[in-house]
Amino acid sequence: MKNYEIKIHYTPEFDVYAYAEGECIVTKENYRTSEFSVDDYTKWKSGMLIQNALPYLNEGDREFLISGLSPKGFKQLCGDD
């Protein structure tokens, strides 16, 4: 179960950005993603594939959004491969 919050902020140019922050479902450690566009996040939540909606996020950040699993938790669960 995902256990994170989306935190939104505005740039001086009135662009809306956010990041996800919360507890990894495996390690129970806090994890924070890189910033992403709220518009792109909304596209993903509306059905677009995450790799198409948020291509600039790394695989670890995208996995955290999908499952709540941080990169460290993924390594613990699945190994280094």
C-alpha positions in Angstrom: 0.0 0.0 0.0 1.3 3.4 -1.0 2.1 5.7 1.9 3.1 9.0 0.5 1.8 12.5 0.1 2.0 14.8 -2.9 3.4 18.2 -1.9 2.7 21.1 -4.3 4.5 24.4 -4.7 4.4 27.2 -7.2 7.4 28.9 -8.9 7.6 32.7 -9.3 6.4 32.1 -12.9 3.2 30.5 -11.5 4.2 27.0 -12.7 2.9 24.2 -10.5 5.3 21.6 -9.4 5.2 18.8 -6.8 7.1 15.9 -5.3 6.0 12.8 -3.5 7.3 12.1 0.0 6.6 9.3 2.3 7.5 5.9 3.8 8.9 3.1 1.7 6.7 0.0 2.0 9.7 -2.2 2.5 12.4 -0.2 4.4 9.9 2.0 6.3 12.4 4.8 5.6 11.4 8.2 4.3 11.8 8.8 0.6 11.3 11.9 -1.6 11.1 12.0 -5.4 12.5 14.6 -7.7 10.1 17.4 -8.6 7.5 16.9 -11.3 4.9 18.8 -13.1 1.4 18.6 -11.6 0.0 18.6 -15.1 2.1 15.6 -16.0 1.2 13.8 -12.8 -2.5 14.4 -13.6 -1.9 12.9 -17.1 -0.5 9.7 -15.5 -3.4 9.5 -12.9 -5.8 9.9 -15.8 -4.5 6.8 -17.6 -1.3 7.7 -19.5 1.6 5.4 -19.0 3.9 6.8 -16.3 7.0 6.5 -18.5 5.2 8.7 -21.1 3.6 11.2 -18.7 6.7 11.6 -16.5 9.7 10.6 -18.7 12.1 12.9 -16.9 11.7 11.1 -13.6 14.1 8.2 -13.0 12.9 4.7 -12.7 13.1 4.7 -8.9 10.9 7.8 -8.6 8.4 6.4 -11.0 8.3 3.1 -9.1 7.8 4.9 -5.8 4.8 6.8 -7.3 3.3 3.5 -8.6 3.9 1.2 -5.6 5.4 3.1 -2.7 8.7 1.2 -3.1 11.9 3.3 -2.9 15.0 2.4 -4.9 16.6 1.0 -1.6 13.5 -1.0 -0.9 13.5 -2.4 -4.5 17.1 -3.5 -4.1 16.2 -5.3 -0.8 13.2 -7.0 -2.4 14.5 -7.8 -5.8 18.3 -7.7 -5.6 20.8 -5.6 -7.5 19.9 -6.8 -11.0 
